[in-house]
Amino acid sequence: MRKPVIVCSGVGDFDQYIINGTNGYVVNPPHEAEEFEKYIRFVYNNQEAARQAGNELRESVLSIFSPNKATMDLYLAKI
């Protein structure tokens, strides 16, 4: 969707493809509330940087999760 995201480190598989400040924003326990507020303010005040992070995230997700030879080989190896 080309939107910036704020995710929590150690939840799901976000650590595998979210690069803090490049294609999203990562908060870390036990200070996630403070960090979340910091990133919300950053996104609000830096809309172009946030837009770029959203675009980078889209490209990252498509390159990792789109059906390509490397992805299909990994999938087939697990069957």
C-alpha positions as a Markdown table, in Angstrom:
| # | Residue | x | y | z |
|---|---|---|---|---|
| 1 | Met | 0.0 | 0.0 | 0.0 |
| 2 | Arg | 3.1 | 2.2 | 0.0 |
| 3 | Lys | 2.4 | 3.3 | 3.6 |
| 4 | Pro | 5.0 | 3.6 | 6.4 |
| 5 | Val | 4.7 | 1.1 | 9.2 |
| 6 | Ile | 5.7 | 1.0 | 12.8 |
| 7 | Val | 6.3 | -2.5 | 14.1 |
| 8 | Cys | 7.6 | -4.1 | 17.3 |
| 9 | Ser | 10.8 | -6.0 | 17.3 |
| 10 | Gly | 10.5 | -9.7 | 18.1 |
| 11 | Val | 6.9 | -9.9 | 16.8 |
| 12 | Gly | 6.1 | -12.0 | 13.8 |
| 13 | Asp | 8.6 | -12.0 | 11.0 |
| 14 | Phe | 9.1 | -8.2 | 10.8 |
| 15 | Asp | 12.7 | -8.4 | 11.9 |
| 16 | Gln | 13.4 | -10.3 | 8.7 |
| 17 | Tyr | 12.5 | -7.5 | 6.3 |
| 18 | Ile | 11.8 | -4.2 | 8.2 |
| 19 | Ile | 14.9 | -2.0 | 8.2 |
| 20 | Asn | 14.5 | 0.7 | 10.8 |
| 21 | Gly | 14.4 | 4.1 | 9.1 |
| 22 | Thr | 14.7 | 2.7 | 5.6 |
| 23 | Asn | 11.4 | 0.8 | 4.9 |
| 24 | Gly | 9.7 | 1.2 | 8.2 |
| 25 | Tyr | 10.2 | 2.0 | 11.9 |
| 26 | Val | 10.9 | -0.5 | 14.6 |
| 27 | Val | 10.1 | -0.1 | 18.3 |
| 28 | Asn | 11.8 | -2.2 | 21.0 |
| 29 | Pro | 10.5 | -3.5 | 24.3 |
| 30 | Pro | 10.3 | -2.3 | 27.0 |
| 31 | His | 10.2 | 1.2 | 25.6 |
| 32 | Glu | 7.8 | 0.6 | 22.7 |
| 33 | Ala | 5.3 | 3.2 | 23.8 |
| 34 | Glu | 7.8 | 6.0 | 23.9 |
| 35 | Glu | 9.4 | 4.9 | 20.6 |
| 36 | Phe | 6.0 | 4.6 | 19.0 |
| 37 | Glu | 5.1 | 8.2 | 19.9 |
| 38 | Lys | 8.5 | 9.3 | 18.6 |
| 39 | Tyr | 7.9 | 7.7 | 15.2 |
| 40 | Ile | 4.3 | 8.9 | 15.0 |
| 41 | Arg | 5.6 | 12.5 | 15.5 |
| 42 | Phe | 8.4 | 11.8 | 13.0 |
| 43 | Val | 6.0 | 10.6 | 10.3 |
| 44 | Tyr | 3.7 | 13.5 | 10.9 |
| 45 | Asn | 6.5 | 16.1 | 10.6 |
| 46 | Asn | 8.5 | 14.3 | 7.8 |
| 47 | Gln | 5.9 | 13.2 | 5.4 |
| 48 | Glu | 8.3 | 12.9 | 2.4 |
| 49 | Ala | 10.6 | 10.6 | 4.4 |
| 50 | Ala | 7.6 | 8.6 | 5.5 |
| 51 | Arg | 6.4 | 8.3 | 2.0 |
| 52 | Gln | 9.8 | 7.1 | 0.9 |
| 53 | Ala | 9.8 | 4.5 | 3.7 |
| 54 | Gly | 6.4 | 3.2 | 2.5 |
| 55 | Asn | 7.7 | 3.0 | -1.1 |
| 56 | Glu | 10.8 | 1.1 | 0.1 |
| 57 | Leu | 8.6 | -1.3 | 2.1 |
| 58 | Arg | 6.5 | -2.1 | -0.9 |
| 59 | Glu | 9.6 | -2.9 | -2.9 |
| 60 | Ser | 11.0 | -5.0 | -0.1 |
| 61 | Val | 7.8 | -7.1 | 0.3 |
| 62 | Leu | 7.4 | -7.6 | -3.4 |
| 63 | Ser | 11.0 | -8.7 | -3.8 |
| 64 | Ile | 10.8 | -11.1 | -0.9 |
| 65 | Phe | 7.3 | -12.5 | -1.2 |
| 66 | Ser | 6.6 | -12.4 | -4.9 |
| 67 | Pro | 6.7 | -15.7 | -6.7 |
| 68 | Asn | 10.1 | -15.8 | -8.2 |
| 69 | Lys | 12.6 | -18.7 | -8.7 |
| 70 | Ala | 14.3 | -18.2 | -5.4 |
| 71 | Thr | 11.0 | -18.0 | -3.5 |
| 72 | Met | 9.5 | -21.0 | -5.3 |
| 73 | Asp | 12.7 | -23.1 | -4.7 |
| 74 | Leu | 12.4 | -22.3 | -1.0 |
| 75 | Tyr | 8.7 | -23.2 | -0.9 |
| 76 | Leu | 9.3 | -26.5 | -2.8 |
| 77 | Ala | 12.2 | -27.5 | -0.6 |
| 78 | Lys | 9.9 | -27.3 | 2.5 |
| 79 | Ile | 7.2 | -29.6 | 0.9 |
